[in-house]
């Protein structure tokens, strides 16, 4: 039957690429669960092709359409966001791939861990919001957290076989996005369309804007701290426009190990699904003659202030990364809806980090409340622009 996979967020960028991987390896993987929030038409088509045991549509208003479309198929249909969290409890699931966007990924991840499921994590916000809690629960339940982001997958792969060797530093690479090298006057007039035009990667709108603002890299710094048990000063960000080196490790002897490949998310997805093994694939291979130069530069922290905000958040700890994430989600949504400018996102986030009460040792309920309060304040701040 192969490894049985639950894909949370199957209609998004990572979800559709995961299904593409599974399509190519039907003897290795089968689809047990598919979930989506509102894209019922694509969810229906996916269910008809892959015939999962269960599908969940988060938006209850879409339930009737999905249920009627699949009534002649051997597929159970549920609805509601609570069902997305509950479905990971199924005994027939071997691995949960969480590609939900933003805060919505936290509760399903914790529930999957509670029920002993390994988690392939593409939802970096889970660890940004509540990394200490998530990793503690994963250790207690002996659950593997397998990174899907290309940068964290690269570090994870570089660490294979190095369990007795000390890491001095890691380098997370960033493409620089569509605005690399642009000055402030240019950035004051960028449009939604230009910000969504990423030079190397095809991603969803939210993560594409995060990439353009370098918030995505900041969130990855926080995620890396928890995944690899590092401090923030052990993590550097370097801009690598070609996106061929996906990240690097520097060991205590000064040696550096890098993981390389074409910018194709199917590669880290395949590794997460097949781990601890590697599956021979027919994916395109890297030709070094196509990349005669690999270049590196420092990020522009004056224009792209989100990176420093993320470093501040992880150094503060507690619920500060949760505040950062919630404010950013609201700010990105406002930018995508033309309510604020690109450079106005950072001040919204910074203001929330200043005014929301800090909790040094938050519980799960504290994270939930912090998220709600921060979103409320962020909306109020944006309303004054």
N, C-alpha and C positions, 0 to 999 in steps of 0.2 A: 504493500500500500504506500510506502514511503512516509516521510515525516509529515505529520498532519499540522497544517498551519492555520492560525486565525489571523486575519489581516484586518486591523482596526484602521479605518480610513482608506478603504480599497479604491475609492474613486479619485483620490488625490494623486499627485505626481509620484511619490514613493510607492503608493499602493498599486498604481497601474504598472509601474516598472517591476514590482514584485511579482505581479501576475504574469508579466512577460517572461520573467525568469522561470516561474513554475511551468508555464506553457512549454518551455524548451527542455524541461527536465521532469517529464511526467512520472518517471519511475522513481525519482528521488523525493518528490514532494506532492502532496495533495492539499486541496483547499477544504478546510473544515468549516470556517466561518468567514463571512464578509460583512463589514459594516460601513455605512456611509451616513452623513448627516442629512443632506437634502437632495443629492444628485441621484434621484430615484431611477431615472432612465438608464444611466450607465450602470448602476447597481443591478438592475434587472438584466441587462445584457451580460454582465459578468456572471450572474447567478445561472443564467441559461447555459453559458459555456462551461463553467467549472463545476456546477452542481454541488455546491457546498451543503453540508448538513443544515446550516442555519444562516440566514441573513438578518441583519438588524438595520432598520432605517431610523436614524435618530429623531427626525422630524415626524411627529405623530400624524401630521396632516398628509403625509405621503404614504401612510401605511396601506390604505385601501388600494391605491394604484399598484403598489408593489405586490401585495397579497393576491390581487386578482390576476396580475400578469403571470404569477408563478404558481397558480393553483393547480395546474396540471403537471408540475414538476415536483420531484421528491425533495423539496426544500421547505423548511420551516421558516416562517416570517414573524419577526417581532419588531416592536417600535419603542422609541423613547431612549433618552440618554442613559437612564438607569439600566436598561437592557444591555447597552453596550458594555457597561461595567460587569454586569452579571454573566454575560455569555462566556467570559474567559474562564469561568469555573468548570466548564464541561470536561469530563474525564477523557474525552476523545481528542483533546488538543495536546499536541506535543510542544508547540512553540507559538508564542503570541508575538506577532510583529505589530508594534504600535507606531503607526504613522499619522496619528491624529495631530491636529494643529493646536499649539498653545496649551493653555491651562487644562483643556478638556482631556488631555492625555494622562493627567496625574492619577485620578481615581482608578481607571482601568488597569494601569500599571501596578498600583498597590494591591488591587484585587487579584491580579494574575500571580503576583509574588506570594500572596497569602495562600493561594491554592497550589503552590509549588510548580508553577509554569515558568520555564525559561522565557526571557523577554528579549527579543531583538528590537532595540530602541532607536527609532528614528525621531521620536518626540523628545527633543533635547530639553524642552521646558520642564519635563518631569523632574529632572535632576537639578535644573536651575531653581525651581520653586522649593523643592523639598529633598535635596540630595542626601542630607544626613539621614533623614527618616527612611528614604527608599533603600539606600545601601545597607542600613542597619537591618531592615526587614529582609532584604535579599540574602544577607549573611545568615540571619537566623533561620530562614527557610531553605537554605542551601540552593538558592536559585542563581543561575547565571544571567547577568545583564550583558548582552552582546551588542556593541555599538554598530549602528548602521550608517551614521554620518561618515562621509568619506575620510574626514580628518581623524576622527576617533577610531575608525576601522583601521586606518593606516598605523596609528600608534599601537593598537591592539595586535596587529600583525607583526609589527617590529618587536613587540615584547615576547613573542612566541619563542620559547627556549631560553629566555633570559631571566628566569625567575630567581636565579642566585646572583644576578648582577645589578648593581645600584644605578638608578637613573639620576643623572644630575639635572637635566633640563629636557623639556620637549619643545618643539617648534611646530606650531599650527600654521599651515600655509593658508593664505587668502588670495583670491584672484585680484582683489582690488575693486571688483564690480565695474559698473558702467561709468563711474565718475573718478576713476583713478587719475591723479594728476591735475584735476580741475581746481580752480581757485574759488574763493568765496563768492565773488560776484557772479560767476557762472552758476554756482550751487543755489543761489537765491532765486533762480528762475527755472529750476528743473521741473519737469512735468511728470505726472504719473506714468505716462507712456515711456518716457526716457528712463525712468527709474526701474521699470519692469523689463528693460531690454538688457538682460545679463549677457556678457560676452561669451561665457563658456558653458553654463549650466542651464538646463530647462527645469524650472521649479515652480511651485505654487506662488501666488501673489505675495502672501505674507512673508515667506522666507526670502523671496527675491528682494523685497524692500529692505528686510533685515540685512541682507548681503550688501546692498547698495550703501547702507548707512553704517556698516561694520558692526551693527548690533549682533548680527548672526555670529560673528567671530567672538564677540564678548560673551555671548551665551555659551559658545563652545569652550571658552576658557573655564567658565564655571563648571560646565559638564565634565571637562577633563579632570578638574580637581577631584571630583567625587569618583569618577570611573577609575582613575589610576592612583588615587591616594597621594595627591601632590598638593603643594602650596602654590598660591598664585605667582610667587616670584620664581617658581620653577617652570613657568610657562611663558614663552615668547610668541608673538605673532609676527610673521614675516609675509610681505606681499610677494606673490609668485604668479605673475600674470598668465603664464602658460598652463597652470593647473595640472601639471604632470607629476610633480612631487606632491603627494597628498598630505604628508606631515613627516616629521623626523624626530628621532630620539638621540640625545647626547648622553653618553655614559660617563661615569666618573673618571675613566682613563682618557677622556677626550675624544673617543671614537664616536662617530655619528652614523646612525643607520636610518635609511629613508625607505619609504614605500612609494612606488611609482606605478603609473598606469594612465591610460586615457581618461579624460573626464566623463565617465560613464557610471551612473549610480547603480547599474545592474551588477557591477563587480563587487562593491561592498555588500549589496543585498545578498548576492549569491554566497559570499563568504559567511555572512551571519546565518543564513539558512542552513548551510552545509557544515558549519563548524562542529567538531574540530577537524573535519576533513576538507579537502579541496576537490571540487568536481571539475573534470575537464570541460571546457566550454568552447564554443565557436565564436565568442565575442571578438570584435576587432582587436588586433595586437598593436602595441606601441612600436612605432618605427622611429628610431633615434634620428634618422636622416630627415624626418619631417620636423624635428625640433633641434636645429643646430645650436640654438642658444637657450639656456634656462637662466632666467634672471631673477634677482631678488632685491627688494627694497623695503624700507621701513614704512609702516602706515602713517598717514597724515592724521595725527591725533588732535590737531587744532580744529580742523574742519569736521572730522568724523569723531565727535566727542563721545559717542556711545561706547567705544571700546574702553575708555578710562572709567566711565560710569560703571561698567560691568566689573572691572578690576576693583573699584571701590566697594561694590556690593559684596563680592566674595570675600574681600578682606574684612569687611564689617561682620559678615556672617548673619546668623539669626534669620529673620524674615526679610532682610534687605534685598536679597536676590528675587524673592517673591514680589516685592514692591516694584523692583526694576522691570520684571517680566510683565506684570499686570499693566503698568503705565505704558510700556512699550506696545502692548497689544492694542490698547486704546489709541495711542498716537499713530500707529501704522494704519489702523482702520480710518482714522480721521484724514490722514494724508491720501489714502486711496480714494476717499470720497470728496477730495478737494476742499476740505475744511481748514486745513493748515498746510503751510509750506514744508518742504523737505527739511530745512534747517530749524524749523520750529518743533520738531519731534523731540530733540534732545532736551530743550528747556522744560518741556512738559514732564518728561521722565525725571529730570533732576529735581524739579519742584516737588513732585510726589515723594521722592526719596528724602526730602527735607522735612516734610510735614506729617507723613504717616508715622504713627507710633512704632518705635523699634522694639522688637521682642528678641531677646538674646537666645532663648531656648524654646522655640515655638513647638506646640503640638500640632497635630493634623488640623484640629478645629481652628487654631490660630492662623494657619496658612489659608484656610477657607475664608476666614473673616478678613485677613489682610488683603486677599485678592479682591473681595467685594468692596472694601473701603477704598482701596487704591483706584479701582475702576471708576467709582463714583467721583472721587476728587479729580481724576484725570479728565473726565467729561466736563466737570465744572471749569477747570482751567482752560480747556480748549474752547469752551463757550465764551470766554472773555476775549479771544483773539479777534 
